[in-house]
Amino acid sequence: MTDACEEVVGRIRDILAEANRFLVKDNGSVEYVNLEHDGILRVRFLGSCAVCPLRPMTLRAGVERAVLLKVTEVRRVELAAN
């Protein structure tokens, strides 16, 4: 991974850590899986977030929105395949 890629992933991890401050209150979390070359960020929900019926809203209105506002290299956030 190049230094530029490491910097982008570091920013993404920081944003996810911030999101986890809220998700942990509901016994859940979100983790970085990978950033694809086409700008698709793959994440995984853990704990109660993995089975929560509000997971799609958390993904789009929470995680994706926060990432897209701060990391221009990311085009979209998607769930990783299990």
LUMDRENZA-746308 format. One record per residue (C-alpha): residue number from 0; residue in one letter; x, y, z. Coordinates in steps of 0.25 Angstrom, whole numbers, plus 5000, padded with zeros to 4 digits. Layout:
# LUMDRENZA-746308
- NUM | A | X | Y | Z
...
# end
This chain:
# LUMDRENZA-746308
- 0 | M | 5000 | 5000 | 5000
- 1 | T | 5005 | 5014 | 4996
- 2 | D | 5007 | 5025 | 5007
- 3 | A | 4995 | 5032 | 5000
- 4 | C | 4986 | 5020 | 5001
- 5 | E | 4991 | 5018 | 5016
- 6 | E | 4987 | 5033 | 5019
- 7 | V | 4973 | 5031 | 5013
- 8 | V | 4971 | 5018 | 5020
- 9 | G | 4975 | 5025 | 5033
- 10 | R | 4965 | 5036 | 5031
- 11 | I | 4954 | 5025 | 5028
- 12 | R | 4958 | 5018 | 5041
- 13 | D | 4957 | 5030 | 5049
- 14 | I | 4943 | 5033 | 5044
- 15 | L | 4939 | 5019 | 5047
- 16 | A | 4945 | 5020 | 5061
- 17 | E | 4936 | 5033 | 5063
- 18 | A | 4924 | 5025 | 5058
- 19 | N | 4927 | 5014 | 5067
- 20 | R | 4926 | 5023 | 5079
- 21 | F | 4911 | 5024 | 5076
- 22 | L | 4909 | 5009 | 5071
- 23 | V | 4915 | 5003 | 5084
- 24 | K | 4904 | 5009 | 5092
- 25 | D | 4895 | 4999 | 5085
- 26 | N | 4906 | 4988 | 5086
- 27 | G | 4910 | 4989 | 5072
- 28 | S | 4921 | 4994 | 5063
- 29 | V | 4926 | 4996 | 5049
- 30 | E | 4939 | 4992 | 5043
- 31 | Y | 4948 | 4995 | 5031
- 32 | V | 4949 | 4984 | 5021
- 33 | N | 4956 | 4990 | 5009
- 34 | L | 4956 | 5001 | 4999
- 35 | E | 4955 | 4997 | 4985
- 36 | H | 4962 | 5004 | 4973
- 37 | D | 4948 | 5009 | 4968
- 38 | G | 4946 | 5017 | 4981
- 39 | I | 4936 | 5007 | 4987
- 40 | L | 4939 | 5005 | 5002
- 41 | R | 4935 | 4992 | 5008
- 42 | V | 4931 | 4992 | 5023
- 43 | R | 4925 | 4981 | 5032
- 44 | F | 4915 | 4983 | 5044
- 45 | L | 4918 | 4975 | 5056
- 46 | G | 4910 | 4972 | 5069
- 47 | S | 4896 | 4976 | 5069
- 48 | C | 4898 | 4985 | 5057
- 49 | A | 4900 | 4973 | 5049
- 50 | V | 4886 | 4968 | 5050
- 51 | C | 4879 | 4982 | 5053
- 52 | P | 4867 | 4985 | 5044
- 53 | L | 4872 | 4999 | 5043
- 54 | R | 4886 | 4995 | 5038
- 55 | P | 4883 | 5001 | 5024
- 56 | M | 4879 | 5014 | 5029
- 57 | T | 4892 | 5014 | 5038
- 58 | L | 4900 | 5011 | 5026
- 59 | R | 4895 | 5022 | 5017
- 60 | A | 4891 | 5033 | 5027
- 61 | G | 4902 | 5031 | 5037
- 62 | V | 4914 | 5024 | 5032
- 63 | E | 4914 | 5027 | 5017
- 64 | R | 4910 | 5041 | 5019
- 65 | A | 4921 | 5044 | 5029
- 66 | V | 4932 | 5037 | 5020
- 67 | L | 4927 | 5044 | 5007
- 68 | L | 4928 | 5058 | 5014
- 69 | K | 4942 | 5056 | 5019
- 70 | V | 4949 | 5046 | 5009
- 71 | T | 4948 | 5050 | 4994
- 72 | E | 4954 | 5038 | 4989
- 73 | V | 4942 | 5029 | 4994
- 74 | R | 4930 | 5029 | 4984
- 75 | R | 4921 | 5020 | 4992
- 76 | V | 4921 | 5011 | 5004
- 77 | E | 4916 | 4997 | 5003
- 78 | L | 4915 | 4985 | 5012
- 79 | A | 4925 | 4974 | 5011
- 80 | A | 4921 | 4960 | 5007
- 81 | N | 4921 | 4951 | 5019
# end
